[in-house]
């Protein structure tokens, strides 16, 4: 009997003390940042992929357009063409891939121009309405076309700007007759520093540094009433050093950090407001009394439904977990490249992302071969995460044709 009396007293106190109060029930604790056209974050060239997706501060090559077009002003070749092929989800299908072709030309000793076309195919999708209908084949895809101009502002420093057109055609017209491709534009701003060769005790050396802010542009959406998605606006910072042991042997080491300049999703919950009588959702007695329910209530963080410009600045301080969570949004990479007689290269790298922000972790190996004006590069990825990478055990290829090689050999 005493137990029943105690329970009634407890319920009565709960109902009285909680009148006019609220309860917030968390919906999810996942705060992984997602964007539109995420294929732009995939390393398309084998050289960068072989060093753990590093490219903002490595030496100039024909594929600098994706990482840092300011490097073109330091290219030893007069011009070049690069063709890249990356299989995607190769362990499951054989028709999903990322292809890229780039052309660059040094206009003079201080400036350069480059253009690039990137195509991401999601393969063929067969749609069958019923057993009597003929199958419809859809081929969703995404692509970009961009151009850049770089200028040497000093003997050791250059900057570049790039303009990019993006198109995403993922809607299935067989399902939605009004489906249309989404499009947007993006701008890159980049800088690159490369010191002169200096003599040390037992070797010569050269410092490198670079930065790039990529895909600055308005959100992308598929229809007027659909959801807008941020572009993968990215900040890249990197530095490196070249150990030049002699005319035949050189070792380049590079480190890079990357952050998406996209707002962090806030921590959401459902807020319940008690009615005036003090009834809780579990003890509601009068059906005429109204209980307020507010979904998608922000428990911590900031609303991420903002413009792309505001989102860039907001991304540096809106993580619900504070500064410690902001640090987890940075990825970092370490890579090395050994070259012999500028004809053979061996590469290795490591990429790391926080477990809470995507959990991408992998090792990479790569090799490069040069014969006259032709470069062939290969890379291979080994996942080091519990989350399987779609590029795991994938062999990537790059083919480069350089014209006027060593025409601008300044060292």
Number of C-alpha atoms within 10 A of each C-alpha: 5 7 8 9 9 11 11 12 11 11 11 13 11 14 17 13 10 18 16 14 13 14 15 17 13 16 14 10 12 13 18 13 16 18 16 15 21 12 16 22 12 14 21 27 30 27 31 27 30 31 32 31 25 28 32 34 31 32 22 21 23 27 31 23 28 25 24 31 35 35 33 35 30 28 26 21 23 21 23 23 21 22 21 22 19 24 22 24 18 17 12 9 12 11 14 17 19 25 19 21 21 23 21 28 21 23 15 12 15 16 20 25 23 24 20 21 17 20 19 22 18 19 16 14 13 10 15 13 11 8 7 7 9 10 13 12 14 17 14 17 20 22 21 21 16 21 21 23 23 28 25 22 13 10 12 14 20 24 25 25 20 24 19 21 17 20 18 21 17 17 19 18 11 14 10 9 9 10 15 16 16 17 19 17 19 20 18 26 21 24 25 30 23 22 14 14 15 11 11 10 5 10 13 15 19 16 19 23 22 26 25 26 22 27 25 22 21 17 21 22 19 18 13 7 7 9 10 17 17 26 27 25 23 18 20 24 20 23 21 23 21 22 20 21 13 12 9 11 13 20 18 21 22 25 24 25 19 21 21 23 26 25 26 26 23 23 22 22 20 17 19 19 22 23 19 14 15 19 23 20 13 6 10 16 11 9 7 6 13 13 15 12 14 11 15 13 19 18 17 16 18 19 17 17 13 14 13 21 14 13 20 18 13 19 20 18 16 23 24 19 15 12 12 10 18 17 13 16 23 17 20 22 22 21 27 23 23 19 19 14 12 15 13 16 19 21 25 24 25 25 23 20 19 16 14 14 17 17 18 19 23 21 22 23 24 25 21 24 16 16 11 10 13 15 17 19 24 23 27 22 24 17 19 17 15 10 12 14 19 14 20 19 16 18 19 25 23 23 20 22 20 21 17 12 16 12 13 16 10 11 6
